[in-house]
Amino acid sequence: MHNTHSSPWTAIILTVGKVVLVRLASTRLAVFSAVLILAVTVGCKAQEPAKSGISDPALARKIEVLVRGRFNIPTEYDLTFGERTASKLSGYDSLHVTVARNGRSTPIDFLISTDNKTLARLETFDLAAIPALNIPVDNRPVRGNPDAKVTVVNFDDLECPYCARMHQQLFPEALERYKDKVRFIYKDDPLVEIHPWALHAAVDSNCLADQNPKAYWGYVDYLHSHGQEVSGEDRNPQKSNATLDRIATEQGKIFSLDAGKLSSCIQKQDEAAVRASMKEAEALGVEGTPFLFVNGEKINGAIPSEQVWMVIDRALRAAGIQPPPAPGSTPPATPPLGR
């Protein structure tokens, strides 16, 4: 995580002498502001006061006014400057700024130019450790070419109506468009707080996947086009779960699965694998469903097919593959249970 030799610098530069903000990373500014305040409010490790690295009161005041204003630091928080030390960036020293309240504090590292005219906030990124490029997909059912150079990973909720919309865009639209150039893999992220039967559906789908990937995909296809059948008019979770088990059992018969093994898996309702997938989604910053990663690039939510294709086409070109021409759009058919 600290390999600065291969990591680019992202800078937010505050010119103190002229009180001008040069936004080299404007989107990062808002994020940093939110993180800064959050880090203080949730409570950080208390630290001893450090010797100030800014001896000039006028310069210290300029920096404090600028930092408070640009990063929206509340008035009740104290701002102090730590020691000024040499940095790895030519022409700049390191300056530790501490934001504190009620005995709790958090340090924020800045750079200050040796001529005292520019303040910078820099951070590095490790190109060898990008989580979105290392999503584990072993033992997950694959749709499309298993050896394709472009992988679409979809964190899916089988009760989510927006997931159903995205699913119909991917299958058959995207699958027919890209054929053997792309592979599609679903991972579980049921939103249990708002979708009462999504977790149960995910467990049942994995019971099918354990025996036959095609049975899994048939089940997913069916649920994403028959959600109302599962929810029922009275929206009773127990009835919904019974319906899910019935559909999974029927799917098992269609694909000649081991009925005893499938029944045992359905009855057991082991949530461990699904919960692990949910935790993984959280670590990746997935905040809702559907949420796709196309060779690491994020697609958040159900968006038009053309925009999905733009991301997939970009990944194909990066892999040295020419994307296919866009076909005419046709409305997706409602799939029956089974194949």
Beta strands, then each sheet from edge to edge (+ up, - down):
strand 1: 9-15
strand 2: 20-22
strand 3: 78-86
strand 4: 92-101
strand 5: 104-113
strand 6: 118-124
strand 7: 142-144
strand 8: 150-156
strand 9: 182-188
strand 10: 291-294
strand 11: 297-300
sheet 1: 2+ 1- 6+ 5- 4+ 3-
sheet 2: 7+ 9- 8- 10+ 11-
end
